[in-house]
């Protein structure tokens, strides 16, 4: 059996701290991965003169699997989002954002278990037709939804639901106003839902979805939606379980996948041994499940859960007084 190679992008800010902590955990649980390190973000800009060097793209293409820390795209300086570029480059059409409650966090709710499946390459984030008039008084952008794109993401959501024993898929849209784009997405979602009679299919307008998530989040199981709506909803869902520090993300294509911490690079606490590595640890668990290493994924999840629930050496955002190193050590000891 050949050794699995993982492209590792340590990222900016707290990225190296939390990625290094996660690699220790993966090694401890016996994954026996080989890591190929690559640069992206501000680190890459300083070293190579570009945010996303070709050699990084080549490594991801070669290994087909990447684990990524948070990256910083300079704001308002004409740079394209690195995350959007990666999703387009490798046709990572599905963004998988699960949230689950851990006892011991400062979350407002308990027993949350929701998966947001977000279309990753179309809609308002496709970057099409972005124009600002010369006088700066008007701006335009084009949202494009294709039948093929909608069918792929909705089918992905139903297959995920069936595989994980989920009971319900909710298609989130704005077809009452955006009758063309959201209308097509909803039409396709209804058609795909009919192929899965064993799963309850529901639909909900996006603004009502946000309200319902706040008022009664336990009614949701799997949510499938378009790019912009999925971005907003998945962050809202993260807020239900304690914030982005408790939320992982997976970007999945036909033959390539990138797993990431979804929070920012937090440069103000970089290198200070303060960051909570949970988000990228959870992303690594997603990666293990993707690689069909469910036993190791469960061991890491169990260890992480016990550390947070017991409050053993937890970081400040989890109500503790410890740092990244101590938190990681607590997980390692349980493994």
C-alpha positions in Angstrom: 0.0 0.0 0.0 1.5 3.3 -1.1 1.9 6.0 1.5 -0.7 8.8 1.2 0.9 12.2 0.4 -0.9 15.3 1.7 -0.2 18.8 0.4 0.0 21.0 3.5 -0.5 24.8 3.3 0.3 26.2 6.7 -1.1 29.6 5.8 -0.9 33.0 7.3 -1.2 34.4 10.9 -2.1 31.6 13.3 -2.2 29.1 10.4 1.3 27.6 11.1 0.4 27.2 14.8 -2.9 25.3 14.3 -1.7 23.3 11.3 1.4 22.1 13.1 -0.8 21.1 16.1 -3.1 19.1 13.8 -0.2 17.3 12.1 1.0 16.1 15.5 -2.4 14.7 16.1 -2.6 13.0 12.7 0.9 11.5 13.4 -0.1 10.4 16.9 -3.2 8.5 15.7 -1.0 6.6 13.2 -2.0 8.0 9.9 1.5 7.6 8.5 1.0 10.4 5.9 3.8 12.1 4.0 3.5 15.9 4.0 4.5 18.1 1.1 4.5 21.7 2.3 3.5 24.5 0.0 3.0 28.3 0.3 0.0 30.4 -0.4 -1.3 33.8 0.9 0.8 36.6 2.3 3.7 34.2 3.0 3.8 33.2 -0.6 3.5 36.8 -1.8 6.6 37.7 0.3 8.6 34.7 -0.8 7.5 34.2 -4.4 5.8 37.5 -5.4 2.4 35.9 -5.9 -0.4 34.7 -3.6 -0.8 31.3 -5.2 2.4 30.1 -6.8 2.3 27.5 -9.7 4.4 25.0 -7.6 1.7 25.0 -5.0 -1.0 24.3 -7.6 1.2 21.6 -9.0 1.6 19.9 -5.6 -2.2 20.0 -5.0 -2.8 18.5 -8.5 -0.2 15.8 -7.8 -1.5 14.7 -4.4 -5.2 15.4 -4.9 -5.5 16.1 -1.2 -4.7 19.3 0.7 -4.9 20.5 4.3 -5.0 24.2 4.5 -4.7 26.8 7.2 -6.3 30.3 7.0 -5.0 32.5 4.1 -5.0 36.2 3.8 -6.0 37.9 0.6 -5.1 41.6 0.6 -8.4 43.6 0.6 -9.1 46.2 -2.0 -5.8 45.8 -3.9 -7.1 44.0 -6.9 -6.2 40.5 -5.7 -8.6 37.6 -6.4 -9.6 35.6 -3.4 -7.2 32.7 -3.0 -10.0 30.3 -1.8 -12.1 31.2 -4.9 -9.1 30.6 -7.2 -8.4 27.2 -5.7 -12.1 26.1 -6.0 -12.1 27.1 -9.7 -8.7 25.7 -10.5 -9.6 22.2 -9.2 -13.4 22.3 -9.9 -14.2 21.9 -6.2 -17.9 22.2 -6.7 -19.0 21.2 -3.2 -18.3 23.0 0.0 -19.2 20.9 3.0 -19.6 22.7 6.3 -20.8 20.6 9.2 -21.5 22.0 12.6 -22.0 19.9 15.8 -22.4 20.9 19.4 -19.6 20.1 21.8 -20.4 20.4 25.5 -18.0 22.8 27.2 -18.2 25.5 24.6 -19.9 28.9 25.1 -22.5 28.0 22.5 -26.1 29.2 22.9 -27.6 25.9 21.8 -27.0 22.2 22.5 -27.5 19.1 20.3 -26.9 21.0 17.1 -26.0 18.7 14.1 -26.4 20.4 10.8 -24.5 20.1 7.5 -24.5 22.9 5.0 -23.8 21.8 1.4 -22.9 24.9 -0.6 -22.4 25.1 -4.3 -18.8 26.4 -4.7 -18.2 27.6 -8.2 -21.2 29.4 -9.6 -23.7 32.1 -8.5 -22.6 35.5 -7.3 -19.1 34.3 -6.5 -18.3 33.2 -10.0 -16.7 36.6 -10.7 -18.5 37.0 -14.0 -19.3 40.5 -15.4 -17.8 42.5 -12.5 -17.8 46.1 -13.8 -17.6 49.5 -12.1 -18.4 52.6 -14.2 -15.6 55.0 -14.8 -17.2 57.6 -12.5 -17.6 55.1 -9.8 -21.4 55.5 -9.5 -22.5 52.1 -10.8 -21.4 48.6 -10.4 -22.5 45.3 -11.9 -21.9 41.6 -11.4 -23.5 38.6 -13.0 -24.9 35.5 -11.2 -24.8 32.4 -13.3 -26.5 29.1 -12.4 -26.4 26.1 -14.7 -28.7 23.1 -14.6 -25.6 20.8 -14.5 -24.1 22.7 -11.5 -27.4 22.7 -9.6 -27.9 19.0 -10.2 -24.4 18.1 -9.1 -24.6 19.9 -5.8 -28.1 18.8 -4.9 -27.3 15.2 -5.8 -24.2 15.5 -3.7 -26.3 16.6 -0.7 -28.8 13.8 -1.1 -26.1 11.1 -1.5 -24.4 12.5 1.6 -27.7 12.4 3.5 -28.3 8.8 2.5 -24.7 7.7 3.3 -24.8 9.3 6.7 -28.4 8.2 7.6 -29.8 11.7 7.5 -33.5 12.2 7.4 -34.1 15.5 5.7 -32.6 17.8 3.0 -33.7 21.4 2.8 -33.1 23.3 -0.4 -32.6 27.0 0.4 -33.4 29.6 -2.3 -34.8 33.0 -3.2 -36.9 31.9 -6.2 -39.7 34.3 -5.2 -37.6 37.2 -6.3 -34.6 35.8 -8.2 -36.9 33.8 -10.5 -34.3 33.0 -13.1 -31.2 31.9 -11.2 -32.7 30.8 -7.9 -35.8 29.6 -9.8 -33.6 27.2 -11.8 -31.8 26.0 -8.7 -35.2 25.3 -6.9 -36.6 23.5 -10.0 -33.6 21.2 -10.2 -33.7 20.6 -6.5 -37.3 19.5 -6.6 -36.5 17.1 -9.5 -33.5 15.6 -7.7 -35.5 15.2 -4.5 -38.0 13.0 -6.2 -35.2 10.5 -6.8 -34.7 10.0 -3.1 -38.1 9.0 -1.7 -36.4 7.7 1.5 -35.3 11.2 2.4 -37.7 14.1 3.4 -37.4 17.0 0.9 -38.2 20.5 2.0 -37.6 24.0 0.7 -37.2 27.3 2.3 -36.6 30.9 1.3 -33.2 32.1 2.5 -34.3 35.0 4.7 -36.8 32.7 6.5 -34.0 30.1 6.8 -31.8 32.5 8.7 -34.7 33.4 11.1 -35.6 29.7 11.6 -32.0 28.8 12.3 -31.9 31.3 15.1 -35.4 30.4 16.5 -35.5 26.6 16.0 -32.2 25.2 14.5 -33.1 21.6 15.5 -35.5 21.4 12.6 -32.6 21.3 10.1 -30.5 18.3 9.1 -28.9 18.9 5.7 -29.1 22.2 4.0 -28.2 22.6 0.3 -28.0 25.9 -1.4 -26.2 28.2 -3.8 -22.8 29.9 -3.3 -23.6 33.3 -1.7 -26.5 31.9 0.5 -24.3 29.0 1.6 -21.5 31.3 2.7 -23.9 33.3 4.9 -25.8 30.3 6.3 -22.8 28.2 7.1 -21.3 31.1 9.2 -24.7 31.5 10.9 -24.6 27.7 11.7 -21.1 28.1 13.1 -22.5 30.7 15.5 -24.9 28.1 16.8 -22.1 25.9 18.1 -19.6 28.5 19.4 -18.2 30.3 16.3 -15.9 29.7 13.4 -13.3 28.2 15.7 -15.6 25.2 16.0 -16.4 24.9 12.3 -14.4 23.0 9.6 -14.8 23.1 5.8 -14.2 20.7 3.0 -14.0 21.6 -0.7 -14.6 18.6 -2.8 -14.4 17.9 -6.5 -14.5 14.9 -8.8 -10.9 13.8 -7.9 -9.5 16.4 -5.6 -10.3 17.8 -2.2 -9.0 20.6 0.0 -9.8 20.6 3.8 -9.5 23.9 5.7 -10.1 25.9 8.8 -12.8 28.4 7.8 -11.9 31.2 10.2 -9.5 34.0 9.4 -5.8 34.2 10.0 -6.0 36.3 13.2 -2.7 38.0 12.8 -3.1 39.8 16.1 -2.5 36.6 18.0 -0.2 34.8 15.6 2.8 33.2 17.3 1.5 33.9 20.8 0.3 30.4 21.6 -3.3 31.5 22.0 -5.1 30.0 18.9 -7.7 27.3 19.3 -6.8 24.6 16.7 -10.2 22.9 16.8 -11.4 24.1 13.4 -8.5 22.6 11.5 -8.5 19.5 13.6 -12.2 19.0 12.6 -11.2 19.6 9.0 -8.5 16.9 9.3 -11.3 14.6 10.7 -13.3 15.4 7.5 -10.1 14.5 5.5 -9.7 11.2 7.3 -13.4 10.3 6.5 -12.9 11.3 2.9 -9.9 8.9 2.8 -12.0 6.2 4.3 -10.0 6.2 7.6 -13.2 6.3 9.7 -11.6 4.5 12.7 -8.8 7.1 13.0 -11.3 10.0 12.4 -13.4 8.7 15.3 -10.4 8.4 17.6 -9.4 12.0 17.0 -13.0 13.2 17.4 -13.5 11.4 20.6 -10.2 12.8 22.0 -11.1 16.3 21.0 -14.6 16.0 22.4 -13.3 14.8 25.7 -10.8 17.7 26.0 -13.5 20.3 25.3 -16.1 18.7 27.5 -13.8 18.3 30.4 -12.3 21.8 30.0 -8.8 20.2 30.2 -6.2 22.8 29.1 -8.7 24.6 26.8 -8.0 27.9 25.1 -9.5 31.2 26.2 -12.3 31.2 23.6 -13.5 27.9 25.1 -13.4 29.4 28.6 -10.0 28.1 29.6 -6.7 29.8 30.2 -4.3 27.7 28.2 -2.7 28.0 24.8 -2.4 26.0 21.5 0.4 23.9 22.7 -1.3 22.8 26.0 -4.6 22.2 24.2 -2.9 20.0 21.6 -1.0 18.1 24.3 -4.3 17.3 26.1 -5.6 15.8 22.8 -2.4 13.9 22.2 -2.5 12.3 25.7 -6.0 11.0 25.0 -4.7 9.3 21.8 
